[in-house]
């Protein structure tokens, strides 16, 4: 008889981000996440940004709000993120 060993794969880590809402309408918020990166050769720090389409079920986010969001199942072609909380409302 052959012995079958099952190994558990490590749990996938959930990615969480925090960014500023640039545009919000129809259950989708466009969130810009800015991060600081260091150049490998010249050791200079510079800022880079990326935009994410975030699902906002209750349509609570407004332009200028700081929000946190997590990765989830795909809602559409580009929307794979879900809004979890509004960290700070816009002034």
N, C-alpha and C positions, 0 to 999 in steps of 0.2 A: 504494500500500500504506500502510496505517496502522501506525504504530509504537506498540506497547503497552509501556508502562513499568510495571514492578512495583515497588512500594515496600514495604519491610519495615516492619511495624508494630513499635514498640518492645516489648520483652519486658515482660510483666506482672510487677510487683514483688510478691514473696511477702511477705505480712503475717506478722510474728512478734510474739508477745506473751508476757508473763511474768506469772503471777499465783499466787494461793493457792487450793489445792483446798479447797472447802467440803464436798463430798459425793462419794463415789466408790463405784460398784458396777456390776456387769454390763457391763464394758468401756466404761463412760462415767464421766467425771469432770466434776463441775460446778466450773468455775474462775472465781473472781472477780478481775477486773482493775481496779485502782484507779489513777486518774490525776488529776493536778492541773490545773485549768483556771483561767484568769483571766477575771473578769467584764469585758466590753468597756467598760461605762460606768463602773463604780465601781473598777475595777482591783484588786479583792480576789481573792485566790486561794482556791479551795474545791476539795474533793475530790469526785469523782464515780466511780461504779463500774458495771461491767457484767458480767453472768454469761454464760459460754460453755459449751456442751456439747462436751467434748473426747473424742475416741476414744482409749481406752487399751487397746490390743490385749492386752498382757501382764498387765493389772490390777495394775500396780506402784504406782500413786499411792494415797496415803492422805490422809485429811483433815488439813489443816495443812501439807502439803508445798508448797514453792514449785516450780512447774514452768514450762517453756517449751513453747510449741506454735505450730504454723504452720497456715496455711490450706491446704485440700486439697479433693478432690472431695467431694460430699455423701454421707454415710453414711446419713442419715435426714432427716426433715423439719427438724430443728433442729441436727443435728450435722454441722458442716462444718470441723472443726478436728481436727488429729492431734497427739498428744503426742510431743515430740521428746526431752526430757530432764527429769530431776528435778534441779533446781538445788540445793535444800536440803531434807533430810528434816526432818519435824516432830520436836520434842524429846520 
